Amino acid sequence: MAITPEDIQHIARFGRDRQKILEYIDRSRGVDNSGIAPQKQFNQRRNCFREDRVSPSLNRNDAPANTPDTMDGMIRVPRVIG
């Protein structure tokens, strides 16, 4: 695999972005934050997930009815990994 000029530009941009992040971290170390409590959660909601509820689902015969390809009652999907 050949390295293209675009690859080099991408790597260089990553290096510049990384440097900006490290500089920001260095600057933030000088800020007095002794009176600020650490944040545990940035979302103000306490629990944003619904409760688990048991509900009816499709049975083995109805589930593959709307799929394009089945075999022996199972849903066939295209191969994803080699």
Phi and psi restraints in degrees (value plus and minus 20) as a CYANA .aco file:
   2 ALA   PHI    -105.3   -65.3
   2 ALA   PSI     125.6   165.6
   3 ILE   PHI    -108.9   -68.9
   3 ILE   PSI     106.1   146.1
   4 THR   PHI    -116.8   -76.8
   4 THR   PSI     143.3   183.3
   5 PRO   PHI     -78.5   -38.5
   5 PRO   PSI     -51.7   -11.7
   6 GLU   PHI     -86.1   -46.1
   6 GLU   PSI     -57.7   -17.7
   7 ASP   PHI     -80.9   -40.9
   7 ASP   PSI     -63.6   -23.6
   8 ILE   PHI     -84.5   -44.5
   8 ILE   PSI     -61.9   -21.9
   9 GLN   PHI     -83.0   -43.0
   9 GLN   PSI     -60.3   -20.3
  10 HIS   PHI     -83.3   -43.3
  10 HIS   PSI     -64.3   -24.3
  11 ILE   PHI     -84.8   -44.8
  11 ILE   PSI     -60.7   -20.7
  12 ALA   PHI     -84.6   -44.6
  12 ALA   PSI     -60.3   -20.3
  13 ARG   PHI     -84.6   -44.6
  13 ARG   PSI     -60.7   -20.7
  14 PHE   PHI     -80.3   -40.3
  14 PHE   PSI     -62.0   -22.0
  15 GLY   PHI     -83.0   -43.0
  15 GLY   PSI     -61.5   -21.5
  16 ARG   PHI     -86.0   -46.0
  16 ARG   PSI     -63.0   -23.0
  17 ASP   PHI     -83.1   -43.1
  17 ASP   PSI     -61.3   -21.3
  18 ARG   PHI     -81.4   -41.4
  18 ARG   PSI     -62.1   -22.1
  19 GLN   PHI     -83.5   -43.5
  19 GLN   PSI     -60.3   -20.3
  20 LYS   PHI     -82.5   -42.5
  20 LYS   PSI     -60.0   -20.0
  21 ILE   PHI     -84.8   -44.8
  21 ILE   PSI     -65.2   -25.2
  22 LEU   PHI     -84.1   -44.1
  22 LEU   PSI     -58.1   -18.1
  23 GLU   PHI     -84.5   -44.5
  23 GLU   PSI     -60.2   -20.2
  24 TYR   PHI     -83.1   -43.1
  24 TYR   PSI     -61.6   -21.6
  25 ILE   PHI     -82.4   -42.4
  25 ILE   PSI     -63.1   -23.1
  26 ASP   PHI     -81.2   -41.2
  26 ASP   PSI     -62.4   -22.4
  27 ARG   PHI     -84.7   -44.7
  27 ARG   PSI     -58.4   -18.4
  28 SER   PHI     -90.4   -50.4
  28 SER   PSI     -40.1    -0.1
  29 ARG   PHI     -87.3   -47.3
  29 ARG   PSI     -44.0    -4.0
  30 GLY   PHI    -106.3   -66.3
  30 GLY   PSI     -23.2    16.8
  31 VAL   PHI    -104.5   -64.5
  31 VAL   PSI     113.6   153.6
  32 ASP   PHI     -98.6   -58.6
  32 ASP   PSI      89.1   129.1
  33 ASN   PHI    -138.9   -98.9
  33 ASN   PSI       7.4    47.4
  34 SER   PHI     -85.8   -45.8
  34 SER   PSI     -46.4    -6.4
  35 GLY   PHI    -115.5   -75.5
  35 GLY   PSI     -10.8    29.2
  36 ILE   PHI    -129.2   -89.2
  36 ILE   PSI     106.4   146.4
  37 ALA   PHI     -95.5   -55.5
  37 ALA   PSI     124.0   164.0
  38 PRO   PHI     -83.0   -43.0
  38 PRO   PSI     123.8   163.8
  39 GLN   PHI    -106.3   -66.3
  39 GLN   PSI     111.5   151.5
  40 LYS   PHI    -116.2   -76.2
  40 LYS   PSI     -50.9   -10.9
  41 GLN   PHI    -169.6  -129.6
  41 GLN   PSI     111.6   151.6
  42 PHE   PHI    -110.3   -70.3
  42 PHE   PSI     -39.1     0.9
  43 ASN   PHI    -104.6   -64.6
  43 ASN   PSI     110.7   150.7
  44 GLN   PHI     -93.7   -53.7
  44 GLN   PSI     -37.2     2.8
  45 ARG   PHI     -92.7   -52.7
  45 ARG   PSI     123.8   163.8
  46 ARG   PHI     -98.3   -58.3
  46 ARG   PSI     -68.5   -28.5
  47 ASN   PHI    -158.8  -118.8
  47 ASN   PSI      90.2   130.2
  48 CYS   PHI    -118.3   -78.3
  48 CYS   PSI     -11.3    28.7
  49 PHE   PHI    -120.9   -80.9
  49 PHE   PSI     126.2   166.2
  50 ARG   PHI     -99.3   -59.3
  50 ARG   PSI     142.0   182.0
  51 GLU   PHI     -91.8   -51.8
  51 GLU   PSI     128.4   168.4
  52 ASP   PHI     -94.1   -54.1
  52 ASP   PSI     110.2   150.2
  53 ARG   PHI    -150.1  -110.1
  53 ARG   PSI     116.9   156.9
  54 VAL   PHI     -97.1   -57.1
  54 VAL   PSI     110.0   150.0
  55 SER   PHI    -161.3  -121.3
  55 SER   PSI     139.0   179.0
  56 PRO   PHI     -84.3   -44.3
  56 PRO   PSI     126.8   166.8
  57 SER   PHI    -147.8  -107.8
  57 SER   PSI     156.6   196.6
  58 LEU   PHI     -89.6   -49.6
  58 LEU   PSI     124.8   164.8
  59 ASN   PHI    -105.9   -65.9
  59 ASN   PSI     152.1   192.1
  60 ARG   PHI     -80.9   -40.9
  60 ARG   PSI     -47.8    -7.8
  61 ASN   PHI    -101.6   -61.6
  61 ASN   PSI     -55.6   -15.6
  62 ASP   PHI    -102.7   -62.7
  62 ASP   PSI     -49.3    -9.3
  63 ALA   PHI     -78.3   -38.3
  63 ALA   PSI     -68.3   -28.3
  64 PRO   PHI    -100.0   -60.0
  64 PRO   PSI     -20.1    19.9
  65 ALA   PHI     -81.1   -41.1
  65 ALA   PSI     -52.0   -12.0
  66 ASN   PHI    -122.4   -82.4
  66 ASN   PSI      -7.1    32.9
  67 THR   PHI    -117.0   -77.0
  67 THR   PSI     131.2   171.2
  68 PRO   PHI     -92.9   -52.9
  68 PRO   PSI     -43.9    -3.9
  69 ASP   PHI    -165.8  -125.8
  69 ASP   PSI     109.1   149.1
  70 THR   PHI    -153.2  -113.2
  70 THR   PSI     141.1   181.1
  71 MET   PHI    -171.1  -131.1
  71 MET   PSI     103.1   143.1
  72 ASP   PHI      33.1    73.1
  72 ASP   PSI      20.3    60.3
  73 GLY   PHI      58.9    98.9
  73 GLY   PSI     -14.2    25.8
  74 MET   PHI    -132.3   -92.3
  74 MET   PSI     134.3   174.3
  75 ILE   PHI    -101.8   -61.8
  75 ILE   PSI     106.8   146.8
  76 ARG   PHI    -116.1   -76.1
  76 ARG   PSI     115.8   155.8
  77 VAL   PHI    -145.0  -105.0
  77 VAL   PSI     137.6   177.6
  78 PRO   PHI     -85.0   -45.0
  78 PRO   PSI     128.5   168.5
  79 ARG   PHI     -84.8   -44.8
  79 ARG   PSI     112.7   152.7
  80 VAL   PHI    -124.7   -84.7
  80 VAL   PSI     -61.6   -21.6
  81 ILE   PHI    -129.4   -89.4
  81 ILE   PSI     108.2   148.2
